[in-house]
Amino acid sequence: MNKKRAYFDEEFLRSDEARPIRIISEYLDPLRRFHREHIQDTVVFFGSARVQSRHAARRARARIEGLPEPKRHATHEAELKRLSKAVEWSRYYEEARELAHMLTTWSMSLPTEHNRFVVCSGGGPGIMEAANRGAREAGGKSIGLNISLPYEQGVNRFVTPELAFEFHYFFMRKFWFAYLAKALVIFPGGFGTLDEMFEILTLAQTEKLSKELKVILYGTDYWDPIMDFGPLVEWGAIERDDLKLMERVNTPKEAFASLKKHLLKQLEPETKSERKAPGLAKTRSKGKT
């Protein structure tokens, strides 16, 4: 006779019937940890997982450049071209790192008992790592909302250990990206970056977010040719005012100035209920999320 309690039965917890329990766990565990670490809100950094640090990109290129001429052939030339592009892209890693450092240094100086505007990323490599790294180098906490995938690395080493999460369900991960965010900074990226950005833009456009959200597109050289929304306005698919949901910037200093101006508006006096439940503070907007 099996006398094991259901919540100790791993076979049951992995079953189809227990799927609602697994889903609610990905809500309750982050909630508990955010309370414990006094996290009230976040600034989310999105961007490519493929961007390397400047040091790593230059080191990889140097290995090919250092090959003796007789050993170099067409494939090496193609690889050298790719690695040179990686060095060019590495500026976004370094600038995400710098911006996260600036933001964290400022947020830690705020007169509040909670952790405000905490750097949050997807927890992986690339731009995510750069953001968590910058926050750590500033001496602050940062969040990593990682997702279990068969081909991705785990949580990067710069995430605060108590705030490192491993999600199975994409929609629960996306919930936590949106729920605590006061601003997004979107660095160059691919399908995953665009997916996260458009989902949150849709929530903002349809007023499903319970706060005013700042969305910054970082790097006009990359985003301008990709994100030309003019035809959407011309065809009537979006309103011209919807374009105001995003701001385009090119430097950490410019991005920080925009973030600071927006975030200062969010520093309302904390109520008694907010002090008890950081991260769950009620807002006065008509949104629901």
N, C-alpha and C positions, 0 to 999 in steps of 0.2 A: 504493500500500500504506500502510495506517495503522499507523505505528510508535509512536503515542502510548501511553504507559503508562496502564493502566486508571485508576489513581488520579489522573491528570492529565486524564482525559477527562470533561468536564463533562456531556456528553450521557449517558454511561453512569451517572455519579453521580446523575443525576436520573431514571434509569429505574426501572421496577418491580423489576427484578432487583437493583438496588443498594439497595433499601429497608433491608435489615438493616445495611448500612454506615452509612446516614444515622441510623438509630436508635442504633447503638452510638456514633456520633460525639457524640450528645447526652448520652451518659453520660461518655465519655472526656474531652471538652473541658472540661466543668464540673469534673470530677475533677482534671484537671491544674491548672486555675486556682485551685481551692480549696486545693490543696497549695501552690501558689506563693505565695498570699496568706495562708497559715497560718490558714485558717478551720477551726476545730474543730467548732463547732455554732452553731445559730441560734435566734432567736425570730422566729416568722413572724407578720406582721400581715396579716389579710384584711379586706376591706370594700369598699364601693361605689366604683366608678370615677367616679361622678357627683357625689360630694361636693366642693364647692369650698372654698377658703380663705375665711375671714371677709371679708378685703379684697375678693376677687374677687366674692363673693356680694353684698356691700353695694354695690359699684360697679355691678354689673348692675342691681340694683333701683333705684339712684339714677337711672339713665338713663331708666327708665320714669316714675319719680316726677317727674322734671324736665320732662316734656313739658307744654306749655301745655294748659290745660283744653280748648280747642276741638279739639285734635288727638287727644285721648284718646277711645277708644271701648271697646266691650265686650271686644274681643280684648286690649286693653291691660290691662283690669281683670283678666282671667283670667291674663295673663302676670305681672301684679304679684302676684297671689296665689301663683303658682308660685314666683316669685323670693323672696317672703317666706318660703316654706317652705325654700328653698335657704339663706337666711340662718340659719334655725333649725338646719338640718342642718350648717351650717359649724362648729358647736361640735365635732363629731366629728373634723373635719379638724384643728382646733387642738389637741384633746386627744390625738389620735394622735401628732401632732408633738411635743407635750410629753412624752408617755410614752416615745417613742423616744429623745428627748434624755436623759431621766432614766436609762433603761436603758443607753444607750451610755456616758454619763459614768461610771456605776458599773462597767460591764464593763471599761472601759479602765483602771480602777484595780486590777484583780485581778492578783495576783502570778503571772502565767503567761506563757510565751513565745509562746503561741498567741492568736489572736483568738477569744474566747469569747462566746457568746450574741449573735452579730452580728444586727442587725436585717435581716430579709429580707422582701421583698414581691413582688407580682406585677410590679413594675416600671412599672406604668402610672400614670394620673392618680388623683385622688381620695384615698382613704385610703392607697393605696400610695405616692403621692407624699408625703403628709404624713409617713409613717413614715420614708422615705428622707431626707426633708428634716430631720427632727428629729435623725437620726443624724449627718448631715453637719454640722449646726449645732453639734453637740457635739464635732466634730473626729474622728469615727470613720468606719470603713468601713460600707457597707451593700450589700446584695445586691438585684438586680432580676431576677427570673425571668419575663421577658416572653414572651408568646405571639404569634405572627404571626396577625393577624386582619384581614379586609378593612376593618373599620370602626373599629378601635381605634387610638389614638395609639401611638407607639413608646415606648421606655424614657424615663422621666422624667429630667430633668437633674440630679437629686440623687443618683442611684445612683453608687457608685464605679465609674469607667469600666472598671477591670479585672474588675469583678464584675457587669457588665451582660450578660445573656444573652438571646438571641432564639431561642425554641424553636418548632419546627414541630409536634412531637408532644405532645399534652396529657399523655399518660401518662408521658413522660419528665420533663416539667416537674413533674408531681405527685410523681414519685419523689423529686426533689430537694427539694421542699417537705417531704416526710415524713422523708427519710433523715437530715438534719442537725438537725431541729427538736427542741428541748428544751421548747418551749412555743409555744402559739398564742394570739394575741389577736384575737378576732373582733369587729370593729366592724360597725355596721349596713350591710347590703348586700342584694343580690338573689340571683338564681338562681346566679350564679357563686360568690358567697361561700358560699351554702348547700351547693353541690356540693363545694367544697373541704373545708368543715367536716365534713360527714357522711362523706365518704370517710375522713378521718383518724380521726374518732370510731369508725368501724367497724373500722379497723385496731387502734385502742387496745382496743376492746371484745373483739376476737377475739385479742388478745395477739400481733399480728403485728409490733408495734413493739419494737425492742430497747432500750427505755428507758421510764421513767415520763414521761408527757407531761402537761403542764399545759394545760388549755383554758379560756380566759377569754372569757366573753360580755360585751362592753362596751356598756352602755346598756340598763338594764332597761325604760325607757319604750318602747323599740323592740322588744326581744327578748321581754319577758314575754307580750305578746298573741300573738306569732308562734310562740314556742317553748314552748308548753304541753305538756310531755311526760307530764302526769298520766294522760291516757287510755291512753297506751302501756303504762304500768305496770298500770293497772286491767285492761286486756285481756290482759296477760301477754306483750306483744310485746317488752318489755325488762324487766330486773330493776330493782328500786328502787335498787340499788347503782350501776347504770349512770348514774344521775343525778349521781353524785359525779364523773363524768368532767369535768363543767363547773362553773365558778364564775362568778357574775354580779357585776359591779362597775359603779360609776358615775363614778369619778373617776380621773385619772391617778395620784394618790397611792395610792389603794386598789389599783389594778391593779399598780403598781410594788411595793408591799409584798408582795402575793401572789406576784408573779414572783420577787422577790428571795428570799423564803423557800424557794420551790421550787428555784430555780437554785443556791442555796448547797449544797443536797444533792448537786448534780451535780459539785461541785468536788472530785473525788477526785484523789489524787496521780497524776500522769501517768507512765505506764510508758515504758520505752525505745522500744517499738514505737509508742506513741502519739505520741512526739516526732518520730518519723520520718514518720508518716502522719497529720497532722492531718485531722480530719473522718472518719477511718476507724477510730477507736478502738474496740476490742472492748468489749462490755458483758457483764455477768454475768446479764442476764435471759434468759428462755427464748424471747424473740421472735426473729424472723428478719430483719425489714427492716433 
